[in-house]
Structure formats: C-alpha cells, structure tokens
Amino acid sequence: MADKYNGWTNYETWLVKLWMDESGDYWNDVTSDNVAEVSDFIKEQHEEINPVQDVNGVYSDLMSASLSAVNWDEIARSVIEDKETN
C-alpha cells in the first residue's frame, strides 16, 4: 500500500478535501450521515463542475484519472465528522 499524503489516502484525496475546506460552508449543508450517500453526492458535485468533462484529449484523461484516484468515502467520513463537531 502506498504511503499516505498528509494523513489522507493520497494526494488527490487530500487536494480535493483541501479545496472543499477552502470553499467555505457549502459542504456544511450535507444532511445525511450515510457515508455512501455523502460520498456519491460529493463525487457527483465534483464531476458536474469538471471543466474538461466533455473534451477529448490528454487533459480530460488526466483529470478523469485524478478524480478516479480520490477516496470519496474518506472525504465523506470527514465531512460527516466535521458536521458533528461543529
């Protein structure tokens, strides 16, 4: 198993959560405590705003590869935990 990145599964997971934290209170509106539901919601939100999702080429392939490496469940658990402590 690969080494963790700043305590997260990998760089991609850490980076997504970092930017989520920087986005303010948007993610505080997540109402579910179900990890799978929150994970799916967060993943869908990020896939929808992917600026190269409808483009064919190296950049869209790299973005897709990066997003597929994200541990969405780990982020969801963190969002739920953050909500419970606030």
C-alpha positions, 0 to 999 in steps of 0.5 A, spaced: 500 500 500 502 506 498 504 511 503 499 516 505 499 524 503 498 528 509 494 523 513 489 522 507 489 516 502 493 520 497 494 526 494 488 527 490 484 525 496 487 530 500 487 536 494 480 535 493 478 535 501 483 541 501 479 545 496 472 543 499 475 546 506 477 552 502 470 553 499 467 555 505 460 552 508 457 549 502 459 542 504 456 544 511 449 543 508 450 535 507 444 532 511 445 525 511 450 521 515 450 515 510 457 515 508 455 512 501 450 517 500 455 523 502 460 520 498 456 519 491 453 526 492 460 529 493 463 525 487 457 527 483 458 535 485 465 534 483 464 531 476 458 536 474 463 542 475 469 538 471 471 543 466 474 538 461 468 533 462 466 533 455 473 534 451 477 529 448 484 529 449 490 528 454 487 533 459 480 530 460 484 523 461 488 526 466 483 529 470 478 523 469 484 519 472 485 524 478 478 524 480 478 516 479 484 516 484 480 520 490 477 516 496 470 519 496 468 515 502 474 518 506 472 525 504 465 523 506 467 520 513 470 527 514 465 531 512 460 527 516 465 528 522 466 535 521 458 536 521 458 533 528 463 537 531 461 543 529 
